[in-house]
Amino acid sequence: MLLAVSNYLLQSFYLALLILPILAIIHMLQYEFNPRNRIIWILIIIFLPFFGAILYFILNKKYRRENP
């Protein structure tokens, strides 16, 4: 029973590890960013997939360009 629960949690974590970075990059492409900031965020998301995507969703409003 305990093994089944831990296996389920591990599979959920792996799924989030795959989906969150993809969602972050898709979200980033939909908004205008300074090109330098966009490259930096993409590198962060690629090299720190789970935590980079979470940081992006928390901090992304600070780095977006304001549309006139």
N, C-alpha and C positions, 0 to 999 in steps of 0.2 A: 504494500500500500504506500509506504513512504517513498519507495523507489519510483513508483508511478507518478507521484506528486512532484518529486524533484525532476524527473524526466520531463514532465509537462512544463515546469518553470524554466528549465534549460532550453527547451524548444521555443518557448515564448521569447526568451532573451535573444536567441539566435535570429528569430524572425524580426524582432525590433532592431537588431544589429544590421540586418539587411535593408529594412524598409526606411528607417529614419534618415540615413544619409541620402537615399534616393529622393525622399520627399524634400529634404533641405535643399538639394541642388535644383530640383524642379521649382521650388518656391523662389529660390534666388534668381533663376532665369526669368521669372515673371515680373520682377521688379527691377528698377534701374539702380545700379550700384556704381560707385566709382570703380573703374576697371582694376585699379590696384587692390582695392578692398575685396572685389569679387575673387581675384586670384588668390589672395590670402585666405579667404573663407573656404574656397574649394580645396586648397591644400590642407587646411585644418580638418575639414570634413573627411578628406581621403585618409590622412594619417592618424586621425583619432575618430573613427567612424561614429561610435555611439555618443561619446562625450562631445565631440565636435559638432554633431548635429544638434544636440541639446543646447550647447552654448549658442549656436547660431539662432535657434528659435527664441532664446532668452534675450540675446543682445542685438538682433538684426535691425531693429528700428533705429538704433543709433547710427548705423553705417549706411543707411539708404540715402539716396539723393532726394532732395525735395523737388517735386515737380512744380514748375511755375504756373 
